[in-house]
Amino acid sequence: MARRTVFGMVAGLCLAATNTVPAAAETLASALSSAYVTSGLLDQNRAVLRAADEDVAQAVAALRPVLSWSGSVARSYGSSRSQPVGGSWQWRAASTTTASIDLIASMTLYAGGSRVMSFNAAREAVLATRASLVSVEQDVLYNGVSAFMEVRRATETVMLRRNNVRVIGEELRAARDRFEVGEVTRTDVAAAEARLAEARSALAGAEGDLAISRETYKSVIGHYPDALVPPTGLPRLPGAVETAKTLAMRNHPDLIQLRHTVAANDISVEIAEARMEPTVSLRGTWGVDETFDSRSASRGGSVSIGVDGPIYQGGALSSGVRKAMANRDASRARLYTAGKNVERTVGSTYASLRIAQASLVSTREQVRAARVAFNGIREEATLGARTTLDVLDAEQELLDARAALISAEVDQTVAAYAVLASVGQLTAESLALSVPRYDPAEYYNLVKTAPVRSQQGEDLNRVLRALGKN
């Protein structure tokens, strides 16, 4: 009867690790929301996007007239030698003080179309940078999923290891009691002692892994993990691999970015060719010149049209065209290669998901079988048909099976979100996260007309204050 009581206590300890329910909980969705809100990487790339938006504003400004002013005050002094009529040559001092101010207006009327093309290239660069921001968002959220699930893996493993130490401790006490009454040998006690030392070592390693995972979690999510609730299911995924590949080729942010980069490089070739064209500019001035030492003054202005163009620049312009063509060809090749990589990644992530799902099914069966085996060997040991070492081995196999099950569940979830990322759908919008959404077009719409002092400028200042940048 005493033996059954001890082994019943052992069995209860084995099951304790799987029946613990946290009082406070953090879900995967809340963790991802925190990662999205606190990410410095997203803030950095949003600033990069705003800088690209300003390139459009500067391209618009290049299409407009330029108005400027200049002013100067000059003091001239010296002496001159002259001969009055009937007199002798004499040196006379002479000095004047003059002031002038001019208003200057200029505008480029024609530059081979390069200014309009620069505006179009800047818009393509903005669209490419927006896609890059989506790609960064996917990385942030995927890292959040990985950090969340790794903490869960490490936490569950620590619970198993602690439970294992308790179980083997009970086994060791039972073995010593049975040794005292002569039912087992000293070998059984030594085996239990060795297994307990091994379990304690494994627990120390598991606790170290948990500490590392917690630090990674804080870095990615923005705070240390509390009690994490395992996801209740997987995100919705495209049904078939081919469907997912088609979706990825259309929507993946890396491909969208490269398409706009190719378009911008196509325009860059035209801009390089336009630099060989003549430039026609209009210039107007109006000013006032005043002499302080006399009443003389003048005012007036001028209007002129100028034409200039290159004749020979040592081959620099032709080299610029060839360089632009090479950059265009390189971006086209990158787009082709990226398309192949995206298709490969989609296929690989689906394969990884299938492997994780199959592993999950197998480990569940492994846990069931290991539990049955452990219970049977434990009962046989109470009847003297099994040794303490047999019970320890069975308990270790059950522990390994449960650890494998935890890892399989984690791997399946991470693999599912990797599939989402491979098709370009791992975003706050697609996941319906409860976060303030960043509108990449809001800042662009305010600066695309290059405002200076207007209501639009006030709206722009409001946006900057909301972003904490002003």
C-alpha positions as CSV (number, residue, x, y, z in Angstrom):
1,M,0.0,0.0,0.0
2,A,2.9,2.3,0.8
3,R,4.4,1.7,-2.6
4,R,1.1,2.6,-4.4
5,T,0.9,5.9,-2.3
6,V,4.4,6.9,-3.4
7,F,3.9,6.1,-7.1
8,G,0.4,7.8,-7.0
9,M,2.1,10.9,-5.8
10,V,4.7,10.6,-8.6
11,A,1.9,10.3,-11.2
12,G,0.2,13.4,-9.8
13,L,3.4,15.4,-10.0
14,C,3.9,14.3,-13.7
15,L,0.4,15.7,-14.6
16,A,0.7,19.0,-12.6
17,A,2.8,20.8,-15.3
18,T,0.0,20.5,-17.8
19,N,-2.8,21.6,-15.6
20,T,-1.5,25.0,-14.5
21,V,-3.7,28.0,-15.5
22,P,-2.2,31.5,-15.3
23,A,-4.2,34.1,-13.3
24,A,-3.1,37.0,-15.6
25,A,-2.6,36.5,-19.3
26,E,-1.2,38.2,-22.4
27,T,-2.4,37.0,-25.8
28,L,-0.4,36.8,-29.0
29,A,-2.5,39.6,-30.5
30,S,-1.8,42.0,-27.5
31,A,1.9,41.2,-27.7
32,L,2.0,41.9,-31.5
33,S,0.1,45.2,-30.9
34,S,2.7,46.2,-28.3
35,A,5.5,45.3,-30.7
36,Y,3.9,47.4,-33.5
37,V,3.4,50.4,-31.2
38,T,6.8,50.4,-29.5
39,S,9.0,49.4,-32.5
40,G,11.8,51.9,-33.1
41,L,12.5,50.2,-36.4
42,L,9.1,51.2,-37.7
43,D,9.6,54.8,-36.4
44,Q,12.9,54.9,-38.2
45,N,11.5,53.7,-41.6
46,R,8.5,56.0,-41.3
47,A,11.0,58.9,-41.0
48,V,12.8,57.6,-44.1
49,L,9.4,57.6,-45.9
50,R,8.7,61.2,-44.9
51,A,12.2,62.1,-46.3
52,A,11.2,60.5,-49.6
53,D,7.9,62.4,-49.5
54,E,10.0,65.6,-49.3
55,D,11.8,64.6,-52.5
56,V,8.5,65.0,-54.3
57,A,8.0,68.4,-52.7
58,Q,11.4,69.5,-53.9
59,A,10.7,68.1,-57.4
60,V,7.5,70.2,-57.5
61,A,9.5,73.3,-56.3
62,A,11.9,72.8,-59.2
63,L,8.9,73.4,-61.6
64,R,8.1,76.8,-60.1
65,P,9.6,80.2,-60.4
66,V,12.3,81.2,-58.0
67,L,12.1,84.6,-56.4
68,S,15.0,86.1,-54.5
69,W,16.6,89.4,-53.5
70,S,20.1,90.8,-53.0
71,G,21.4,93.9,-51.5
72,S,24.8,95.6,-50.9
73,V,26.4,98.7,-49.5
74,A,29.8,99.7,-51.0
75,R,32.3,102.3,-50.0
76,S,34.8,103.3,-52.7
77,Y,37.8,105.5,-52.0
78,G,41.0,106.6,-53.6
79,S,42.6,109.6,-55.3
80,S,43.1,110.8,-58.8
81,R,45.6,113.2,-60.5
82,S,44.3,116.0,-62.7
83,Q,45.5,119.3,-64.2
84,P,43.1,122.2,-64.1
85,V,43.1,124.6,-67.0
86,G,46.1,126.9,-66.5
87,G,47.2,125.1,-63.4
88,S,49.6,122.3,-62.4
89,W,48.9,118.6,-61.9
90,Q,47.4,117.8,-58.5
91,W,46.2,114.7,-56.6
92,R,42.7,114.9,-55.3
93,A,41.0,112.5,-52.9
94,A,37.7,110.9,-54.1
95,S,35.3,108.6,-52.2
96,T,31.7,107.5,-52.7
97,T,29.2,105.3,-50.7
98,T,26.5,103.5,-52.7
99,A,23.7,101.1,-51.8
100,S,21.7,98.8,-54.0
101,I,18.9,96.3,-53.6
102,D,17.5,94.1,-56.3
103,L,14.5,91.8,-56.6
104,I,15.2,88.8,-58.9
105,A,12.8,86.3,-60.5
106,S,13.9,83.4,-62.6
107,M,12.3,80.3,-64.1
108,T,13.5,77.4,-66.2
109,L,11.2,77.2,-69.2
110,Y,12.7,74.1,-70.8
111,A,15.3,71.6,-69.7
112,G,14.6,68.6,-71.9
113,G,11.8,67.5,-69.7
114,S,14.1,66.5,-66.9
115,R,12.2,68.4,-64.2
116,V,8.9,66.7,-64.9
117,M,10.7,63.3,-65.1
118,S,12.4,64.0,-61.8
119,F,9.0,64.6,-60.2
120,N,7.8,61.2,-61.6
121,A,10.9,59.5,-60.4
122,A,10.4,60.9,-56.9
123,R,6.9,59.6,-56.8
124,E,8.1,56.1,-57.8
125,A,10.7,56.3,-55.0
126,V,7.9,57.2,-52.5
127,L,5.9,54.2,-53.5
128,A,9.0,52.0,-53.3
129,T,9.7,53.3,-49.8
130,R,6.1,52.7,-48.7
131,A,6.5,49.1,-49.8
132,S,9.7,48.9,-47.8
133,L,7.9,50.1,-44.7
134,V,5.4,47.3,-45.1
135,S,8.3,44.8,-45.4
136,V,9.8,46.2,-42.1
137,E,6.3,45.9,-40.5
138,Q,6.2,42.2,-41.5
139,D,9.7,41.7,-39.9
140,V,8.6,43.4,-36.7
141,L,5.5,41.3,-36.4
142,Y,7.2,38.0,-37.3
143,N,9.9,38.7,-34.7
144,G,7.0,39.4,-32.2
145,V,5.4,36.0,-33.0
146,S,8.8,34.3,-32.7
147,A,9.6,36.0,-29.4
148,F,6.2,35.2,-27.9
149,M,6.3,31.5,-28.9
150,E,9.9,31.1,-27.8
151,V,9.0,32.4,-24.3
152,R,6.1,29.9,-24.3
153,R,8.4,27.1,-25.3
154,A,11.0,28.1,-22.7
155,T,8.3,28.5,-19.9
156,E,6.7,25.2,-20.6
157,T,10.1,23.5,-20.7
158,V,11.0,25.0,-17.3
159,M,7.7,23.8,-15.8
160,L,8.4,20.3,-17.2
161,R,12.0,20.3,-15.9
162,R,10.9,21.5,-12.4
163,N,8.2,18.8,-12.3
164,N,10.8,16.3,-13.4
165,V,13.1,17.2,-10.5
166,R,10.2,16.8,-8.1
167,V,9.2,13.5,-9.6
168,I,12.7,12.1,-9.6
169,G,13.1,13.4,-6.0
170,E,10.1,11.3,-5.0
171,E,11.5,8.3,-6.9
172,L,14.8,8.7,-5.0
173,R,13.1,8.9,-1.6
174,A,11.0,5.8,-2.6
175,A,14.2,4.0,-3.7
176,R,15.9,4.8,-0.4
177,D,12.9,3.6,1.6
178,R,12.8,0.3,-0.4
179,F,16.6,-0.1,0.0
180,E,16.2,0.2,3.8
181,V,13.8,-2.7,3.8
182,G,15.9,-4.7,1.4
183,E,13.5,-4.6,-1.6
184,V,16.1,-2.9,-4.0
185,T,19.8,-2.7,-4.2
186,R,22.2,0.2,-3.8
187,T,22.4,0.3,-7.6
188,D,18.8,1.4,-7.8
189,V,19.4,4.2,-5.3
190,A,22.6,5.4,-7.2
191,A,20.6,5.3,-10.5
192,A,18.0,7.6,-9.0
193,E,20.6,9.9,-7.6
194,A,22.3,10.2,-11.0
195,R,19.0,10.9,-12.7
196,L,18.2,13.6,-10.2
197,A,21.5,15.3,-10.8
198,E,20.9,15.2,-14.5
199,A,17.4,16.6,-14.0
200,R,18.7,19.5,-12.0
201,S,21.3,20.2,-14.6
202,A,18.6,20.2,-17.3
203,L,16.5,22.5,-15.2
204,A,19.3,25.0,-14.9
205,G,19.8,25.0,-18.7
206,A,16.0,25.5,-19.2
207,E,15.9,28.4,-16.8
208,G,18.9,30.0,-18.6
209,D,17.0,29.6,-21.9
210,L,14.0,31.2,-20.4
211,A,16.0,34.2,-19.2
212,I,17.4,34.7,-22.6
213,S,13.9,34.4,-24.2
214,R,12.5,36.9,-21.8
215,E,15.2,39.5,-22.7
216,T,14.5,38.9,-26.4
217,Y,10.8,39.3,-25.7
218,K,11.4,42.7,-24.0
219,S,13.5,43.9,-26.9
220,V,10.9,43.0,-29.5
221,I,7.6,43.5,-27.6
222,G,8.6,46.4,-25.4
223,H,8.1,44.8,-21.9
224,Y,8.9,41.6,-20.1
225,P,6.3,38.7,-20.6
226,D,3.6,38.0,-18.1
227,A,1.6,34.8,-18.2
228,L,1.3,34.1,-21.9
229,V,-1.8,32.4,-23.3
230,P,-1.2,30.0,-26.2
231,P,-2.9,30.9,-29.4
232,T,-6.3,29.1,-29.8
233,G,-5.7,28.5,-33.5
234,L,-3.7,29.4,-36.6
235,P,-4.2,32.5,-38.7
236,R,-6.2,32.1,-41.9
237,L,-3.9,31.1,-44.8
238,P,-4.3,30.7,-48.5
239,G,-5.6,27.3,-49.3
240,A,-3.1,26.0,-51.8
241,V,0.6,26.6,-52.4
242,E,0.0,27.8,-56.0
243,T,-2.7,30.2,-54.9
244,A,-0.3,31.5,-52.3
245,K,2.5,32.0,-54.8
246,T,0.2,33.9,-57.1
247,L,-0.9,36.1,-54.2
248,A,2.7,36.7,-53.2
249,M,3.8,37.6,-56.7
250,R,1.1,40.3,-56.7
251,N,1.2,41.6,-53.1
252,H,4.6,40.9,-51.5
253,P,6.1,44.2,-50.4
254,D,9.6,43.3,-51.5
255,L,8.4,42.8,-55.1
256,I,6.2,46.0,-55.0
257,Q,9.3,47.9,-53.8
258,L,11.4,46.6,-56.6
259,R,8.8,47.3,-59.3
260,H,8.7,50.9,-58.3
261,T,12.5,51.0,-58.2
262,V,12.6,49.6,-61.7
263,A,10.2,52.3,-62.8
264,A,12.3,55.0,-61.2
265,N,15.4,53.7,-62.8
266,D,13.7,53.7,-66.2
267,I,12.9,57.4,-65.7
268,S,16.5,58.0,-64.6
269,V,17.7,56.9,-68.0
270,E,15.4,59.5,-69.6
271,I,16.7,62.2,-67.1
272,A,20.3,61.4,-68.0
273,E,19.5,61.7,-71.7
274,A,17.6,65.0,-71.1
275,R,20.8,66.5,-69.7
276,M,22.2,66.7,-73.2
277,E,19.3,69.0,-74.3
278,P,19.6,72.8,-74.1
279,T,18.1,74.7,-71.2
280,V,15.9,77.8,-71.7
281,S,15.4,80.1,-68.7
282,L,13.6,83.4,-68.1
283,R,15.1,86.0,-65.7
284,G,13.8,89.3,-64.5
285,T,15.3,91.8,-62.2
286,W,14.3,95.1,-60.6
287,G,16.4,97.2,-58.3
288,V,17.3,100.6,-56.8
289,D,20.9,102.1,-56.7
290,E,21.4,105.0,-54.3
291,T,24.5,107.2,-53.7
292,F,24.9,108.6,-50.2
293,D,27.4,111.3,-51.2
294,S,25.1,112.9,-53.7
295,R,21.6,113.1,-54.9
296,S,22.2,110.7,-57.8
297,A,20.2,107.5,-57.9
298,S,18.8,105.1,-60.3
299,R,16.0,102.5,-60.4
300,G,14.9,100.0,-63.1
301,G,15.0,96.4,-64.2
302,S,15.5,94.0,-67.0
303,V,14.0,90.9,-68.5
304,S,16.0,88.3,-70.3
305,I,15.7,84.9,-71.9
306,G,18.8,82.8,-71.8
307,V,19.6,79.6,-73.7
308,D,22.5,77.3,-72.9
309,G,23.5,73.8,-73.6
310,P,26.4,71.4,-73.4
311,I,28.9,71.0,-76.3
312,Y,31.7,68.9,-74.8
313,Q,32.1,67.8,-71.2
314,G,34.7,65.1,-71.7
315,G,32.2,62.3,-72.2
316,A,30.6,62.7,-68.7
317,L,27.1,63.0,-70.1
318,S,27.3,59.9,-72.2
319,S,28.8,58.0,-69.3
320,G,25.9,59.2,-67.1
321,V,23.4,57.7,-69.6
322,R,25.3,54.4,-69.7
323,K,25.4,54.3,-65.9
324,A,21.7,54.9,-65.7
325,M,21.0,52.1,-68.1
326,A,23.2,49.8,-66.1
327,N,21.4,50.6,-62.9
328,R,18.1,50.1,-64.7
329,D,19.2,46.6,-66.0
330,A,20.5,45.7,-62.5
331,S,17.2,46.6,-60.9
332,R,15.3,44.5,-63.5
333,A,17.5,41.6,-62.7
334,R,17.0,42.1,-58.9
335,L,13.2,42.1,-59.6
336,Y,13.4,38.8,-61.5
337,T,15.6,37.2,-58.9
338,A,13.4,38.4,-56.0
339,G,10.3,37.0,-57.8
340,K,12.0,33.6,-57.9
341,N,13.0,33.9,-54.2
342,V,9.5,34.8,-53.2
343,E,8.1,31.8,-54.9
344,R,10.7,29.6,-53.3
345,T,10.0,31.1,-49.9
346,V,6.3,30.5,-50.2
347,G,6.9,26.8,-51.1
348,S,9.5,26.4,-48.3
349,T,7.2,27.9,-45.6
350,Y,4.3,25.8,-46.7
351,A,6.6,22.7,-46.5
352,S,7.8,23.8,-43.0
353,L,4.2,24.2,-41.9
354,R,3.2,20.7,-43.2
355,I,6.3,19.2,-41.4
356,A,5.3,21.0,-38.2
357,Q,1.7,19.8,-38.5
358,A,2.8,16.2,-39.1
359,S,5.2,16.4,-36.2
360,L,2.4,17.7,-33.9
361,V,0.2,14.7,-34.8
362,S,3.1,12.3,-34.1
363,T,4.2,13.9,-30.8
364,R,0.6,13.8,-29.5
365,E,0.5,10.1,-30.2
366,Q,4.0,9.8,-28.7
367,V,2.8,11.5,-25.5
368,R,-0.3,9.2,-25.3
369,A,1.8,6.1,-25.8
370,A,4.5,7.3,-23.3
371,R,1.9,8.0,-20.7
372,V,0.4,4.5,-21.1
373,A,3.8,3.0,-20.9
374,F,4.8,5.0,-17.8
375,N,1.6,4.1,-16.0
376,G,2.0,0.4,-16.9
377,I,5.7,0.3,-15.8
378,R,4.8,2.1,-12.6
379,E,2.2,-0.4,-11.7
380,E,4.5,-3.3,-12.5
381,A,7.1,-1.7,-10.2
382,T,4.7,-1.8,-7.3
383,L,4.4,-5.5,-7.9
384,G,8.2,-5.9,-8.0
385,A,8.3,-6.8,-11.7
386,R,10.1,-3.6,-12.6
387,T,13.1,-1.8,-11.1
388,T,13.3,1.9,-10.1
389,L,15.5,2.4,-13.2
390,D,12.7,1.2,-15.4
391,V,10.4,3.7,-13.9
392,L,12.9,6.5,-14.3
393,D,13.4,5.6,-17.9
394,A,9.7,5.6,-18.6
395,E,9.3,8.9,-16.8
396,Q,12.1,10.4,-18.9
397,E,10.5,9.2,-22.1
398,L,7.2,10.8,-21.1
399,L,9.0,14.0,-20.3
400,D,10.8,14.0,-23.6
401,A,7.5,13.4,-25.4
402,R,5.9,16.3,-23.6
403,A,8.8,18.6,-24.4
404,A,8.6,17.5,-28.1
405,L,4.9,18.3,-28.1
406,I,5.5,21.8,-26.8
407,S,8.1,22.4,-29.5
408,A,5.8,21.0,-32.2
409,E,3.0,23.4,-31.1
410,V,5.4,26.3,-31.1
411,D,6.9,25.3,-34.5
412,Q,3.5,25.0,-36.1
413,T,2.4,28.5,-35.0
414,V,5.7,30.1,-36.1
415,A,5.5,28.3,-39.4
416,A,1.9,29.5,-40.0
417,Y,2.9,33.1,-39.5
418,A,6.0,32.6,-41.7
419,V,3.5,31.6,-44.5
420,L,1.6,34.8,-43.9
421,A,4.9,36.8,-44.2
422,S,5.9,35.0,-47.4
423,V,2.7,36.1,-49.1
424,G,2.9,39.7,-47.8
425,Q,-0.1,39.4,-45.4
426,L,1.7,39.7,-42.0
427,T,0.6,43.2,-41.3
428,A,-1.3,45.0,-38.5
429,E,-4.2,45.5,-40.9
430,S,-4.4,41.9,-42.1
431,L,-4.2,40.6,-38.5
432,A,-6.8,43.2,-37.4
433,L,-4.6,44.3,-34.5
434,S,-6.0,46.9,-32.2
435,V,-3.4,49.6,-32.8
436,P,-3.4,53.2,-34.2
437,R,-2.8,52.8,-37.9
438,Y,0.0,54.8,-39.6
439,D,-1.3,56.3,-42.8
440,P,1.7,56.6,-45.2
441,A,-0.3,58.9,-47.5
442,E,-1.2,61.5,-44.9
443,Y,2.2,63.2,-44.8
444,Y,2.6,62.8,-48.5
445,N,-0.7,64.6,-49.2
446,L,0.4,67.5,-47.1
447,V,3.8,68.0,-48.6
448,K,3.3,67.0,-52.3
449,T,2.5,70.6,-53.3
450,A,5.5,71.9,-51.4
451,P,3.6,74.2,-49.0
452,V,5.4,77.2,-47.4
453,R,3.1,79.4,-45.3
454,S,-0.6,78.3,-45.6
455,Q,-3.3,76.3,-43.9
456,Q,-1.7,73.3,-45.4
457,G,1.6,74.2,-43.7
458,E,-0.3,74.5,-40.4
459,D,-1.8,71.0,-41.0
460,L,1.7,69.7,-41.7
461,N,3.0,71.1,-38.3
462,R,0.0,69.4,-36.6
463,V,1.0,66.0,-38.1
464,L,4.6,66.5,-37.1
465,R,3.6,67.3,-33.5
466,A,1.4,64.2,-33.4
467,L,4.4,62.2,-34.5
468,G,6.5,63.8,-31.8
469,K,8.9,65.2,-34.3
470,N,8.3,68.9,-33.8
